[in-house]
């Protein structure tokens, strides 16, 4: 996917990133993420994936701490404010999608319970 260098990801770009995360989850092989300079957008994408993975494992995530760890391994990771904002947008979209399913499943359970209750009345 060709990511813009200095543009905050749109809704569709955030969804593309999440779809790629799902592919990574199912693929047990190594994956390489590259961008023009190898430190801005690539780090942003890898951080977003790491944060979503930790969140999914019910681990409390502090974005500045994750950024510090990434920067310890790769100096200059996340170079632009827009990359930092995009990182947050992708994570937000992930959380939104995750809870949409949880809420949808809960609503389905409530509908069934209500239907059963109404049948008894």
N, C-alpha and C positions, 0 to 999 in steps of 0.2 A: 504494500500500500504506500502510495506517495504522500507522506505527511508534509504539510506546509511548515516552513522553518519558523515563522514568527506569528502564527495565527492560532488563536485558541480553537480547539477542536469543536466542530459542530456536533449536533446531536447524532447525525448519521456516522460521523467519524468515530465518535465515542462508541457507538454500537458496533462498528467494524472492529474496534479494538477488543470489545468484549467477546465478539464471535471468535476472534483469534485466540483469546484466553481459553475459551472452551476447547478449541482444537489442541492447544498446548496441554491442557489438563488430561486429555485422552492419549496424547502421544508421549511415550516414555523415552523417546530419543532426545539427544541434545538439540537445542535450537539456538541459532545465532540471529541476533537482531542488530542491524547496522543502519547507520545514517551517514550523511555526508562527512561529518567530522568525527563521528563515533562517540560523542560524549553528551550531547544535548538531548536530542529526540530519542536516541536508543536508550539512554539512562532513564528518561521519562517513562518510556514504555515498559522497561524492565521493573522500574519502581512501582508502577501501577499494577503490574502483574503480581509482584511480591506482596503489595499491600492487600490486594483482593484475596490472595491465597491465605495470608495471615488472618484476615478478617473472617474468611470462610471457616478457618480452624478455631474460631472464637478466641483469638489472641488479640489483646488490646494493642492497637497500632498508633504510634506517634509519628506522623509524617516527617517531622524534622529529624527524629532519630534514624529513620530509614534512610533519609537523604545523607545524614552524616556517615552512615556505614557505607553507602554507595560511593560517596566522595572519598572515603578512606581508601577504597579500592581503585577508584578512577577519578583523579583530580579534575575538577571543573564540570562534573556531572550536573545536569540541569543548569544551563547557562542563561536562559531568558525567563523573564517573569511569565511570559505566555506559556512556556513549557511547564512551569510550576502550576499555573492555572489549569492547563490541559490535564495534567496529572490528577488534579482534584476533580475535574469534571468527569474523567473516566471512572474514578473511584466512586464518585457520587452516583453515576449512572449504574454502576455495578450494584451498589447498595439498593438503589431504587428498584432495579429489576429483581433482585433477590427477595426483597420484602413484598413486591407486587405478587410474586408467586406464593409466598407464605400467606399473605392476606387473602389471595384468591382461594387457596386451599382451605383456609379457616372459614371464609364466607360459604364455600361449598358445604362444609361440615354443618354450619349453622342452618343453611337452607334445608338440609336433610333432616336435622333435628327438629326444625320448625314444622316441616311437612309431617313427620311422624307424630309430633305433638297435636297437630290439627286433626289428624286422622283419629286420634283417641278421643277427641272432644265430641 
